[in-house]
Amino acid sequence: MKKILGIILFVAAALALGACSGGGEKQVDMTPSDVAEGFVKAMQEQDVIKAASYFDTKGVDLDVLPEPVKSRLTDGISNAFSEMTGAAGEMKSYEILSEEISADGNSAVVKVRLVFDVAPVEMPLKLAKDDNGAWKVEM
């Protein structure tokens, strides 16, 4: 169980350190639960670029990175997704359990349940509003 969470956190850190972002949906109009669901769905589909779009990357776009850097980054993240799948089995489904927005409206915690072949995992995803007012997954 700890290994699964460690791998998920590794993927999140790799995305943040890579400072990439992708097309994704227009997140300014999305609720914290919408963003969490989009992120988890992208993880399930192993869509690295879409998953990265749910992080606040301070406006750095994956498309502006040199091709060797972009390839190395996406390959590394894809390998982490593959390792997660190998450790826990395939992610069969997910469910948003709850959403709690802070009193000031700038942060939120969304509890999600990820169902793998091996076992389900419940985890909180922390979100915060970026400079544009869109909800983004935090590290």
C-alpha positions in Angstrom: 0.0 0.0 0.0 2.8 2.4 0.9 4.6 1.5 -2.3 1.5 2.5 -4.4 1.2 5.9 -2.7 5.0 6.4 -3.0 4.8 5.8 -6.7 1.8 8.1 -7.1 3.7 10.8 -5.2 6.8 10.1 -7.4 4.7 10.7 -10.5 3.3 13.9 -9.1 6.8 15.2 -8.2 8.2 14.2 -11.6 5.4 16.3 -13.2 6.1 19.3 -11.0 9.9 19.2 -11.5 9.4 18.8 -15.2 7.3 22.0 -15.2 5.2 20.9 -18.1 1.6 21.6 -18.9 -0.7 20.4 -21.6 -4.0 21.3 -23.2 -6.4 19.9 -20.7 -9.8 21.3 -20.1 -10.5 24.9 -19.2 -9.9 24.6 -15.5 -11.1 28.0 -14.4 -14.7 26.8 -14.6 -14.0 23.4 -12.9 -14.7 22.5 -9.3 -12.0 20.9 -7.2 -13.8 17.5 -7.7 -13.8 18.1 -11.4 -10.0 18.7 -11.4 -9.3 15.7 -9.2 -11.4 13.5 -11.4 -9.7 14.8 -14.6 -6.3 14.2 -13.0 -7.1 10.6 -11.8 -8.7 9.8 -15.2 -5.6 10.9 -17.0 -3.5 8.7 -14.6 -5.8 5.8 -15.4 -5.4 6.4 -19.1 -1.6 7.0 -18.6 -2.0 10.3 -20.5 1.1 12.1 -19.2 0.5 15.4 -20.8 -3.1 15.6 -19.7 -2.2 14.6 -16.1 0.5 17.4 -16.1 -2.1 19.9 -17.1 -3.7 19.6 -13.7 -0.6 20.9 -11.9 0.2 24.6 -11.5 3.3 24.9 -13.6 3.5 28.7 -13.6 2.6 28.9 -17.3 5.5 26.7 -18.7 4.2 24.7 -21.6 5.5 21.3 -22.5 5.4 22.3 -26.2 8.1 24.9 -25.7 10.6 22.4 -24.2 13.3 21.1 -26.6 12.3 17.7 -28.0 15.0 15.7 -26.2 14.0 17.2 -22.9 10.3 16.6 -23.6 10.9 13.0 -24.7 13.0 12.2 -21.6 10.5 13.7 -19.3 7.5 12.0 -20.8 9.4 8.7 -21.0 10.3 8.9 -17.3 6.7 9.7 -16.3 5.4 6.9 -18.5 7.8 4.5 -16.9 6.5 5.6 -13.4 2.9 4.9 -14.6 4.0 1.5 -15.8 5.7 0.8 -12.5 2.6 1.8 -10.6 0.5 -0.5 -12.8 3.0 -3.4 -12.2 3.0 -2.9 -8.4 -0.7 -2.5 -7.9 -2.1 -4.0 -11.1 -4.3 -2.0 -13.4 -6.4 0.8 -12.1 -9.9 -0.5 -12.7 -11.9 2.4 -11.5 -11.9 5.5 -9.3 -14.4 7.4 -7.2 -14.6 10.9 -5.8 -15.5 10.4 -2.1 -15.7 14.0 -0.8 -14.7 17.6 -1.4 -13.9 20.1 1.3 -13.1 23.7 0.3 -11.3 25.9 2.8 -13.1 28.9 4.4 -11.1 31.4 2.3 -12.0 29.4 -0.9 -8.4 29.1 -2.1 -7.6 25.5 -1.2 -9.5 22.2 -1.1 -9.0 18.6 -0.3 -10.7 16.0 -2.5 -10.7 12.4 -1.2 -10.5 9.8 -4.0 -10.7 6.0 -4.0 -8.5 4.3 -6.6 -9.4 0.7 -7.3 -6.5 -1.4 -8.5 -6.2 -5.2 -9.2 -4.4 -5.7 -5.9 -6.5 -3.4 -3.6 -8.3 -0.2 -3.4 -6.5 2.9 -2.1 -8.1 6.0 -0.6 -6.1 9.2 -0.7 -6.6 12.9 -0.3 -5.7 15.2 -3.2 -4.8 18.7 -2.2 -5.8 21.5 -4.6 -5.2 25.2 -4.6 -6.2 28.0 -6.9 -3.5 29.3 -9.3 -2.9 32.9 -10.3 -5.8 32.7 -12.8 -8.3 31.3 -10.3 -8.2 27.7 -11.7 -8.0 24.8 -9.3 -4.7 22.8 -9.6 -3.4 19.7 -7.9 -0.7 20.5 -5.3 2.4 18.4 -4.4 
